Amino acid sequence: MSLESMDPADWSGDDDVLGPLGRDGLTYLVWGADWCGDCREQLPGFAAALDAAGVPADRIEQFPVDDDKRGEGVDEYGVEFIPTVVVERDGEEIARFVEAEPDGIAAYLAERIAAAVASANADD
């Protein structure tokens, strides 16, 4: 099942966030609901950023939740608020967005992805 709110809008953000979002090996897990105002406001722009970054659909997993915020993966990932986006690399969480941030989902995650990649490269 998919979220209508994950239908991409036009990308109007900073293009410097697209590089980190489009890195190979990342998987995006998105919890939300089409009845949720925050999701309807934020997810189309995030979906547009993923699209502009060239992230293939098979690396974006959508998890709709019901009115009680129950659904697949909610307990496993500790999802309490929506939208929640978890970014994984090789099955390990490297970044998480929960509900709202001033810079929006794409910019918030891009910053954290870049930091996680830099940290991993420093450990090598």
N, C-alpha and C positions, 0 to 999 in steps of 0.2 A: 504494500500500500504506500502511496506517496502523499506528499503535502502539496496542495494547490499553492500555498504560500511560498513554495520553493520554485515556482515558475519564475525564471529570471526577468528582472526589470532591465532598464538600461543601466550600464555601468557608468557611474559619474564620480567615482572616487579617485584617489591618487594611484597612478599606475605603478608606483614603487611597491605597493602591497602585492601586486600580481606575481612577482618573482617568488617570494616565499610561499604563497598559496599554491603555486603551480609546481612546486618541487616534486620530483619523482618519489614514489614510495609512501606518500601520505594518503591516509584514508580519513574521510570526514563523516562523523556520525552525528546526525541532526535530529534532535527531539523538538517537537512543536505541535501545534494544533491550528487548524484553519479558523477556529472560533476565537483564538487568542489575538488580541489587538497588537501586542508586542511582536508576535510572530508575523502577522500580516504587514506590519510596518517595517520590520528588519530583515526578514528572510528573503524577499525578492531581490534586494540589493546585494545581499550576501551571495545568493545564487548567481546573480549577474557577475559578481567578482570571480567566482569559481569558473564560470563560463569563459570570461575574458582571460583568465589565467590558463585556460586549456585543460582544466581538470576533467577527466572523463567521467561519465555518469557511473561507471562501475566502481569508482572510488568515493562515491557519495551515497551513504546509507541513510534513509529517512525513516524515522520512527514516530508516527503519529500517536498522540496520547489522547485519552478521553477527558471528560469534564473534571474528573478527579485526579488528573495527571498520572494516570495509570496506563501502562502499555509495555511493549517489548523493550527489554533492556533497562527499564527505569530503575529497578532495584539493583541490578548488577553494576550499573554505572553511578548510582547515587544521585539520580536526577530528581531535583525538587522543584526547580523553576524552569519555565520555558520562555523563550527558546534557550536550549542548551546545545552547544556544539563541542564535541570532543574530537581532537585531531590525534590520530595514531600513526606511528611509524613502526613497522615490523611488529604490530600487535601491542605496542606499548604507548600509553598516553604521553604526548609531549606538550599539549596545550588544551585549554578548556575555556570556553566562553559561557557565561551564565547570565541570562536575562537582559542585561543592559550595561553598556559602557559608553562613555562620551564619544569615543572615536568610531563606534560601530563594530560590527562583528568582524568584517574583513580586515580592517586596520589593526584591531586588537589582536586577532589571531596571527596575522603576518608578523607582528613584532615579536610575539612569543615563539613562533616557529623559527624565525631568524636567530633568536637567542638560543634556542634548543640546538639548532644545527651548529652554531658557533661553539657552543659548549661541547658538543659531541666531537667536533673537529679538534678542539683543544685537547681532548682526552686521548686522541689517536696518537 
